[in-house]
């Protein structure tokens, strides 16, 4: 990777760190903080949240008919997501050990913390849990896939790739045959030093 690309990546990391600080400030302004890994809201905030919660009956009666009849279609994807989750977990526990690739911690991607929001009713909490699971599994699978790609084929595509994973920026340029031969073991070695996240 050339110096300009390295500089751009460094700036991106700095912006990500700045964004984390901004989010922490926003949480504090909302009366929320983390205490020993637990989410806590100030008492006045909890009372406001409870006052805003929509009752179940009002929530169901107020829903559009098409929303109600498409809900089973949305929830039918739970089985494929669970199979993807299970098969990816088995895959990395078998293959990553063989290749010396650090395993991805699933718990860092599949997070169920929205249940603590007092302004959500029971159905909204179930909906949030479903979305947390589905998007968490996709993120988890993406990280497992990105580590696999870095090990086996760390080559950028010829065309622009939308939504590339963070590892992609470090891959070898498309068509750079010598760079691929020179960098493959370097990228594999870097991957082996990746912390289990």
Backbone as JSON, one array per atom type, in Angstrom:
{
  "sequence": "XXXXXXXXXXXXXXXXXXXXXXXXXXXXXXXXXXXXXXXXXXXXXXXXXXXXXXXXXXXXXXXXXXXXXXXXXXXXXXXXXXXXXXXXXXXXXXXXXXXXXXXXXXXXXXXXXXXXXXXXXXXXXXXXXXXXXXXXXXXXXXXXXXXXXXXXXXXXXXXXXXXXXXXXXXXXXXXXXXXXXXXXXXXXXXXXXXXXX",
  "N": [[0.85, -1.18, 0.0], [0.54, 2.19, -0.84], [2.03, 5.33, 0.34], [0.19, 7.45, 0.37], [-2.32, 6.16, 0.51], [-2.01, 4.91, 3.0], [-1.9, 7.16, 4.63], [-4.48, 8.2, 4.25], [-6.01, 6.11, 5.38], [-5.15, 6.31, 8.02], [-6.2, 8.82, 8.68], [-8.91, 8.22, 8.45], [-9.21, 6.42, 10.6], [-8.69, 8.19, 12.7], [-10.91, 9.89, 12.45], [-12.92, 8.04, 13.02], [-12.34, 7.53, 15.71], [-12.85, 10.09, 16.72], [-15.57, 10.22, 16.2], [-16.49, 8.26, 17.99], [-16.01, 9.55, 20.44], [-17.79, 11.69, 20.15], [-20.23, 10.28, 20.12], [-20.21, 9.23, 22.73], [-20.43, 11.6, 24.19], [-22.97, 12.39, 23.34], [-24.49, 10.3, 24.45], [-24.16, 10.87, 27.16], [-25.47, 13.31, 27.27], [-28.03, 12.43, 26.89], [-28.57, 11.33, 29.27], [-27.49, 8.85, 29.86], [-25.23, 6.24, 30.74], [-22.48, 3.91, 30.85], [-22.02, 1.43, 33.22], [-19.83, -0.64, 34.63], [-20.13, -2.26, 32.34], [-22.86, -2.35, 32.18], [-25.87, -0.79, 31.08], [-27.05, 2.29, 32.1], [-29.59, 4.58, 32.98], [-30.37, 7.89, 34.0], [-32.63, 8.53, 36.72], [-34.74, 10.38, 36.22], [-34.76, 10.36, 33.46], [-35.45, 7.71, 32.93], [-38.08, 7.76, 33.87], [-39.25, 9.57, 32.05], [-38.93, 8.07, 29.7], [-40.59, 5.84, 30.23], [-43.04, 7.14, 30.29], [-43.4, 7.78, 27.64], [-43.78, 5.42, 26.34], [-45.68, 3.39, 24.09], [-48.74, 1.76, 24.48], [-49.51, -1.78, 24.16], [-51.98, -2.48, 22.9], [-52.75, -0.08, 21.64], [-50.58, 0.14, 19.93], [-50.83, -2.13, 18.25], [-53.43, -1.79, 17.14], [-53.03, 0.61, 15.87], [-51.36, -0.05, 13.81], [-50.65, -0.41, 10.31], [-52.56, -2.41, 8.05], [-51.17, -3.86, 6.04], [-48.65, -3.93, 7.15], [-49.05, -5.62, 9.32], [-49.7, -8.05, 8.01], [-47.37, -8.62, 6.62], [-45.5, -9.13, 8.53], [-45.12, -11.91, 9.3], [-43.64, -12.78, 7.07], [-41.27, -11.34, 7.28], [-40.32, -12.31, 9.76], [-39.96, -14.96, 9.07], [-37.44, -15.28, 8.15], [-35.83, -15.89, 10.26], [-35.02, -18.53, 10.61], [-33.17, -19.1, 8.38], [-31.22, -17.17, 9.16], [-30.4, -18.18, 11.64], [-29.31, -20.64, 10.85], [-27.21, -19.71, 9.24], [-25.71, -18.36, 11.17], [-25.02, -20.5, 12.91], [-23.61, -22.23, 11.12], [-21.5, -20.58, 10.32], [-20.19, -20.19, 12.74], [-19.35, -22.82, 13.32], [-17.7, -23.22, 11.07], [-15.61, -21.27, 11.45], [-14.53, -22.19, 13.85], [-13.47, -24.61, 13.12], [-11.91, -24.23, 10.69], [-10.4, -21.82, 11.07], [-8.69, -22.47, 13.14], [-6.98, -24.32, 11.93], [-5.67, -22.68, 10.03], [-4.48, -20.79, 11.6], [-5.79, -18.43, 12.12], [-7.09, -15.88, 14.09], [-10.08, -16.35, 15.96], [-13.34, -14.91, 15.52], [-15.09, -13.01, 17.85], [-18.26, -13.69, 18.52], [-20.05, -12.48, 20.28], [-19.4, -9.82, 20.23], [-20.66, -8.81, 18.07], [-23.31, -9.68, 17.88], [-25.62, -8.24, 19.6], [-27.76, -7.62, 22.27], [-29.14, -5.17, 23.54], [-31.21, -3.39, 23.48], [-33.43, -4.03, 24.85], [-33.46, -2.83, 27.29], [-34.55, -0.36, 27.04], [-36.91, 1.7, 28.19], [-38.96, 2.98, 26.84], [-39.87, 1.37, 24.86], [-42.39, -0.94, 23.9], [-43.51, -4.35, 24.5], [-43.75, -5.71, 21.98], [-42.28, -4.0, 20.31], [-39.79, -4.36, 21.5], [-39.33, -7.05, 20.89], [-39.23, -6.84, 18.1], [-36.95, -5.21, 17.88], [-35.05, -6.92, 19.0], [-35.02, -8.94, 17.09], [-34.07, -7.53, 14.8], [-31.58, -6.74, 15.82], [-30.39, -9.23, 16.12], [-30.43, -10.26, 13.43], [-28.93, -8.29, 11.96], [-26.63, -8.29, 13.49], [-25.7, -10.94, 13.12], [-25.15, -10.81, 10.38], [-23.06, -8.91, 10.39], [-21.18, -10.29, 11.94], [-20.73, -12.57, 10.34], [-19.7, -11.26, 8.14], [-17.26, -10.3, 9.17], [-15.96, -12.74, 9.71], [-15.86, -13.67, 7.08], [-14.26, -11.65, 5.95], [-11.82, -12.07, 7.16], [-11.25, -14.58, 6.17], [-11.04, -13.94, 3.45], [-8.82, -12.21, 3.53], [-6.86, -14.02, 4.18], [-6.88, -15.91, 2.04], [-7.31, -14.57, -0.45], [-6.36, -11.72, -0.78], [-6.96, -9.46, -2.63], [-7.83, -6.53, -4.29], [-10.84, -5.61, -6.04], [-11.38, -5.01, -9.57], [-13.34, -3.2, -10.22], [-15.13, -0.61, -8.45], [-16.02, -1.4, -5.18], [-18.9, -1.47, -3.38], [-19.55, -0.75, 0.02], [-17.34, -2.05, 1.2], [-15.5, -4.19, 3.41], [-13.56, -3.33, 6.37], [-10.95, -4.45, 6.2], [-10.39, -4.62, 3.54], [-9.22, -2.32, 2.42], [-6.52, -2.65, 2.8], [-5.75, -4.57, 1.07], [-4.1, -5.99, -1.85], [-3.55, -4.26, -4.92], [-5.67, -4.72, -7.74], [-4.51, -6.68, -10.37], [-1.84, -6.34, -9.74], [0.49, -8.37, -9.84], [3.09, -8.98, -8.83], [3.02, -7.58, -6.43], [1.02, -9.03, -5.12], [2.29, -11.55, -4.79], [4.41, -10.7, -3.19], [3.14, -9.58, -0.96], [1.28, -11.39, 0.12], [2.02, -13.28, 2.2], [2.74, -11.44, 4.13], [0.3, -10.14, 4.68], [-1.12, -12.35, 5.62], [0.36, -12.92, 7.91], [-0.08, -10.56, 9.38], [-2.79, -10.9, 9.81], [-2.83, -13.13, 11.48], [-1.93, -11.96, 13.77], [-4.06, -10.51, 14.57], [-6.23, -9.37, 17.08], [-8.53, -11.4, 18.94], [-11.5, -10.52, 18.02]],
  "CA": [[0.0, 0.0, 0.0], [1.36, 3.39, -0.95], [2.01, 6.26, 1.47], [-1.06, 8.24, 0.34], [-3.39, 5.29, 1.02], [-1.78, 4.75, 4.44], [-2.29, 8.42, 5.26], [-5.95, 8.26, 4.23], [-6.51, 5.17, 6.39], [-4.86, 6.9, 9.34], [-7.2, 9.88, 8.89], [-10.21, 7.56, 8.69], [-9.19, 5.92, 11.98], [-8.81, 9.35, 13.58], [-12.31, 10.31, 12.39], [-13.71, 7.04, 13.76], [-12.12, 7.82, 17.14], [-13.57, 11.32, 17.0], [-16.99, 9.87, 16.22], [-16.74, 7.57, 19.26], [-16.09, 10.58, 21.49], [-19.05, 12.4, 19.92], [-21.32, 9.39, 20.57], [-20.17, 9.19, 24.2], [-20.98, 12.87, 24.66], [-24.41, 12.33, 23.07], [-25.07, 9.41, 25.46], [-24.19, 11.61, 28.43], [-26.52, 14.32, 27.16], [-29.31, 11.71, 26.99], [-28.7, 10.8, 30.62], [-27.11, 7.44, 29.85], [-23.82, 5.9, 30.86], [-22.2, 2.49, 31.08], [-21.45, 1.17, 34.54], [-19.38, -2.03, 34.65], [-20.71, -2.95, 31.2], [-24.32, -2.24, 32.21], [-26.41, 0.48, 30.63], [-27.85, 2.92, 33.14], [-30.16, 5.89, 32.7], [-30.75, 8.66, 35.18], [-34.01, 8.24, 37.12], [-35.68, 11.26, 35.51], [-34.8, 9.89, 32.07], [-36.26, 6.47, 32.93], [-39.5, 8.12, 34.01], [-39.67, 10.12, 30.75], [-39.02, 6.95, 28.76], [-41.8, 5.07, 30.55], [-44.21, 7.95, 29.93], [-43.49, 7.83, 26.18], [-44.07, 4.08, 25.81], [-47.02, 3.16, 23.53], [-49.33, 0.5, 24.94], [-49.61, -2.84, 23.14], [-53.24, -2.39, 22.14], [-52.63, 1.11, 20.78], [-49.54, -0.17, 18.94], [-51.37, -3.09, 17.28], [-54.56, -1.18, 16.45], [-52.52, 1.7, 15.04], [-50.51, -0.56, 12.72], [-51.29, -0.6, 9.02], [-52.91, -3.81, 7.76], [-50.09, -4.49, 5.29], [-47.55, -4.18, 8.08], [-49.4, -6.81, 10.09], [-49.66, -9.3, 7.24], [-46.01, -8.91, 6.15], [-44.65, -9.49, 9.67], [-44.66, -13.31, 9.23], [-42.62, -12.91, 6.04], [-40.03, -10.83, 7.87], [-39.85, -13.22, 10.81], [-39.62, -16.28, 8.52], [-36.0, -15.33, 7.9], [-35.09, -16.24, 11.46], [-34.39, -19.85, 10.42], [-31.92, -18.96, 7.63], [-30.22, -16.44, 9.94], [-29.87, -19.09, 12.65], [-28.44, -21.59, 10.16], [-26.0, -18.97, 8.85], [-25.0, -18.12, 12.43], [-24.45, -21.77, 13.36], [-22.62, -22.75, 10.17], [-20.32, -19.7, 10.37], [-19.49, -20.49, 13.98], [-18.66, -24.11, 13.12], [-16.66, -22.98, 10.08], [-14.42, -20.6, 11.98], [-13.92, -23.01, 14.9], [-12.72, -25.68, 12.48], [-10.93, -23.76, 9.71], [-9.49, -20.79, 11.57], [-7.68, -23.15, 13.95], [-6.04, -24.91, 11.0], [-4.88, -21.64, 9.36], [-3.89, -19.87, 12.57], [-6.5, -17.16, 12.08], [-7.83, -15.67, 15.33], [-11.53, -16.43, 15.8], [-14.16, -13.71, 15.74], [-15.98, -13.14, 19.02], [-19.64, -13.46, 18.09], [-20.72, -11.6, 21.24], [-19.11, -8.43, 19.9], [-21.46, -8.46, 16.9], [-24.72, -9.96, 18.16], [-25.81, -7.52, 20.87], [-29.17, -7.42, 22.63], [-29.21, -4.19, 24.62], [-32.35, -2.49, 23.34], [-34.48, -4.44, 25.78], [-33.39, -1.96, 28.46], [-35.17, 0.92, 26.74], [-38.25, 1.71, 28.81], [-39.96, 3.55, 25.94], [-40.31, 0.35, 23.91], [-43.3, -1.94, 24.44], [-43.08, -5.73, 24.33], [-43.61, -6.03, 20.56], [-41.14, -3.24, 19.81], [-38.57, -5.01, 22.0], [-39.13, -8.25, 20.07], [-38.77, -6.37, 16.79], [-35.57, -4.75, 18.03], [-34.2, -8.1, 19.2], [-34.9, -9.6, 15.78], [-33.17, -6.72, 13.97], [-30.25, -6.85, 16.42], [-29.86, -10.55, 15.79], [-30.19, -10.38, 11.99], [-27.81, -7.43, 11.56], [-25.44, -8.77, 14.2], [-25.21, -12.13, 12.42], [-24.56, -10.37, 9.11], [-21.77, -8.28, 10.71], [-20.32, -11.38, 12.4], [-20.38, -13.35, 9.14], [-18.85, -10.4, 7.32], [-15.91, -10.31, 9.74], [-15.39, -14.07, 9.44], [-15.56, -13.69, 5.65], [-13.15, -10.75, 5.63], [-10.58, -12.73, 7.59], [-11.01, -15.63, 5.19], [-10.58, -13.3, 2.23], [-7.46, -11.72, 3.74], [-5.95, -15.16, 4.17], [-6.83, -16.63, 0.77], [-7.35, -13.77, -1.67], [-6.39, -10.29, -0.44], [-6.8, -8.67, -3.86], [-8.96, -5.64, -4.53], [-11.54, -5.82, -7.3], [-11.09, -4.01, -10.6], [-14.38, -2.18, -10.11], [-15.39, -0.11, -7.09], [-16.84, -2.29, -4.36], [-19.7, -0.73, -2.39], [-19.65, -1.34, 1.35], [-16.21, -2.94, 1.46], [-15.14, -4.37, 4.82], [-12.37, -2.53, 6.71], [-9.69, -5.09, 5.8], [-10.26, -4.5, 2.09], [-8.34, -1.19, 2.08], [-5.13, -3.09, 2.89], [-5.51, -5.6, 0.07], [-3.23, -5.67, -2.98], [-4.27, -3.72, -6.08], [-6.05, -5.63, -8.81], [-3.54, -6.7, -11.47], [-0.47, -6.22, -9.23], [0.91, -9.75, -9.63], [4.25, -9.04, -7.95], [2.55, -7.15, -5.12], [0.31, -10.16, -4.53], [3.29, -12.52, -4.33], [5.22, -10.1, -2.12], [2.33, -9.17, 0.2], [0.37, -12.43, 0.63], [2.46, -13.77, 3.51], [2.7, -10.3, 5.07], [-1.1, -9.97, 5.08], [-1.48, -13.51, 6.46], [1.03, -12.74, 9.2], [-0.84, -9.51, 10.08], [-4.06, -11.5, 10.2], [-2.58, -14.02, 12.64], [-1.72, -11.11, 14.96], [-5.31, -9.81, 14.86], [-6.83, -9.81, 18.33], [-9.82, -12.09, 18.81], [-12.62, -9.59, 18.17]],
  "C": [[0.89, 1.24, 0.0], [1.13, 4.33, 0.24], [0.71, 7.06, 1.53], [-2.21, 7.43, 0.91], [-3.24, 5.09, 2.52], [-2.21, 6.0, 5.2], [-3.81, 8.55, 5.32], [-6.55, 7.33, 5.27], [-6.28, 5.7, 7.8], [-5.88, 7.98, 9.67], [-8.58, 9.3, 9.15], [-10.28, 7.05, 10.11], [-9.34, 7.06, 12.99], [-10.25, 9.86, 13.6], [-13.21, 9.33, 13.12], [-13.57, 7.25, 15.26], [-12.88, 9.07, 17.57], [-15.07, 11.07, 17.08], [-17.36, 9.15, 17.52], [-16.87, 8.55, 20.42], [-17.41, 11.34, 21.37], [-20.24, 11.57, 20.41], [-21.36, 9.31, 22.09], [-20.74, 10.47, 24.8], [-22.5, 12.89, 24.49], [-25.11, 11.44, 24.09], [-25.19, 10.14, 26.8], [-25.29, 12.66, 28.41], [-27.91, 13.69, 27.25], [-29.51, 11.09, 28.37], [-28.34, 9.33, 30.73], [-25.62, 7.3, 30.06], [-23.69, 4.4, 31.08], [-21.52, 2.34, 32.42], [-21.12, -0.32, 34.63], [-20.04, -2.85, 33.54], [-22.23, -2.9, 31.14], [-24.74, -0.85, 31.77], [-27.29, 1.05, 31.73], [-28.31, 4.29, 32.68], [-30.43, 6.58, 34.02], [-32.22, 8.42, 35.46], [-35.03, 9.09, 36.36], [-35.82, 10.83, 34.04], [-35.63, 8.62, 31.97], [-37.74, 6.78, 33.04], [-40.04, 8.71, 32.7], [-39.85, 9.01, 29.71], [-40.3, 6.15, 28.99], [-43.06, 5.83, 30.13], [-44.44, 7.96, 28.42], [-43.92, 6.48, 25.58], [-45.51, 3.98, 25.31], [-47.51, 1.8, 24.01], [-49.47, -0.5, 23.81], [-50.85, -2.7, 22.28], [-53.17, -1.22, 21.16], [-51.63, 0.84, 19.65], [-50.11, -1.08, 17.85], [-52.5, -2.46, 16.47], [-54.09, -0.08, 15.5], [-51.67, 1.24, 13.86], [-51.31, -0.69, 11.42], [-51.5, -2.09, 8.76], [-51.76, -4.52, 7.04], [-48.86, -4.77, 6.16], [-47.82, -5.46, 8.87], [-49.26, -8.1, 9.27], [-48.27, -9.61, 6.67], [-45.08, -9.32, 7.29], [-44.22, -10.96, 9.63], [-43.58, -13.54, 8.16], [-41.26, -12.46, 6.58], [-39.47, -11.84, 8.87], [-39.51, -14.61, 10.29], [-38.13, -16.41, 8.23], [-35.18, -15.73, 9.13], [-34.38, -17.58, 11.3], [-33.12, -19.74, 9.57], [-30.83, -18.2, 8.4], [-29.59, -17.35, 11.0], [-28.94, -20.12, 12.02], [-27.12, -20.95, 9.73], [-25.11, -18.74, 10.07], [-24.28, -19.4, 12.87], [-23.35, -22.26, 12.42], [-21.35, -21.89, 10.16], [-19.51, -19.97, 11.63], [-18.72, -21.8, 13.87], [-17.47, -23.91, 12.17], [-15.42, -22.35, 10.7], [-13.76, -21.42, 13.08], [-13.12, -24.17, 14.32], [-11.58, -25.09, 11.64], [-9.94, -22.74, 10.26], [-8.39, -21.4, 12.43], [-6.58, -23.71, 13.04], [-5.11, -23.85, 10.4], [-4.23, -20.64, 10.31], [-4.53, -18.5, 12.56], [-7.26, -17.0, 13.4], [-9.34, -15.68, 15.07], [-12.2, -15.11, 16.14], [-15.05, -13.96, 16.95], [-17.39, -12.72, 18.61], [-20.34, -12.45, 18.99], [-20.45, -10.12, 20.99], [-19.95, -7.92, 18.73], [-22.96, -8.65, 17.13], [-25.01, -9.42, 19.56], [-27.3, -7.27, 21.09], [-29.27, -6.45, 23.8], [-30.42, -3.28, 24.54], [-33.5, -2.85, 24.28], [-34.52, -3.57, 27.04], [-34.06, -0.61, 28.24], [-36.63, 0.91, 27.2], [-39.32, 2.28, 27.89], [-40.43, 2.58, 24.87], [-41.3, -0.6, 24.59], [-42.8, -3.33, 24.08], [-42.84, -6.08, 22.86], [-42.43, -5.27, 19.96], [-39.82, -3.84, 20.28], [-38.28, -6.3, 21.23], [-38.62, -7.86, 18.69], [-37.3, -5.94, 16.85], [-34.61, -5.92, 18.24], [-33.97, -8.83, 17.89], [-33.91, -8.84, 14.89], [-31.74, -6.77, 14.5], [-29.61, -8.17, 16.04], [-29.5, -10.63, 14.31], [-28.98, -9.55, 11.55], [-26.52, -7.81, 12.27], [-24.84, -9.99, 13.54], [-24.54, -11.73, 11.11], [-23.18, -9.74, 9.37], [-20.74, -9.33, 11.15], [-19.83, -12.21, 11.21], [-19.44, -12.54, 8.25], [-17.42, -10.4, 7.85], [-15.23, -11.65, 9.53], [-14.99, -14.15, 7.96], [-14.38, -12.81, 5.3], [-11.81, -11.35, 6.06], [-10.24, -13.87, 6.62], [-10.45, -15.05, 3.91], [-9.15, -12.78, 2.38], [-6.46, -12.87, 3.69], [-5.77, -15.74, 2.77], [-6.72, -15.73, -0.46], [-7.42, -12.27, -1.37], [-6.09, -9.39, -1.64], [-8.05, -7.8, -4.02], [-9.61, -5.99, -5.87], [-11.18, -4.73, -8.29], [-12.1, -2.87, -10.53], [-14.56, -1.78, -8.66], [-16.36, -1.05, -6.39], [-17.59, -1.46, -3.32], [-19.72, -1.47, -1.07], [-18.53, -2.31, 1.67], [-15.92, -3.02, 2.96], [-13.83, -3.63, 5.12], [-11.04, -3.15, 6.28], [-9.36, -4.84, 4.33], [-9.27, -3.41, 1.68], [-6.87, -1.6, 2.07], [-4.78, -4.14, 1.84], [-4.65, -5.07, -1.08], [-4.08, -5.19, -4.16], [-4.53, -4.81, -7.11], [-5.01, -5.54, -9.94], [-2.09, -6.57, -11.03], [0.03, -7.6, -8.84], [2.08, -9.84, -8.65], [3.86, -8.61, -6.53], [1.82, -8.26, -4.39], [1.3, -11.18, -3.97], [4.1, -11.98, -3.15], [4.42, -9.89, -0.83], [1.5, -10.29, 0.83], [0.77, -12.91, 2.02], [2.47, -12.66, 4.55], [1.28, -10.13, 5.59], [-1.57, -11.15, 5.93], [-0.88, -13.38, 7.85], [0.31, -11.67, 10.03], [-2.16, -10.06, 10.61], [-3.9, -12.37, 11.44], [-2.37, -13.22, 13.93], [-2.98, -10.33, 15.34], [-5.84, -10.29, 16.21], [-8.17, -10.5, 18.07], [-10.94, -11.1, 19.08], [-13.74, -10.01, 17.25]]
}
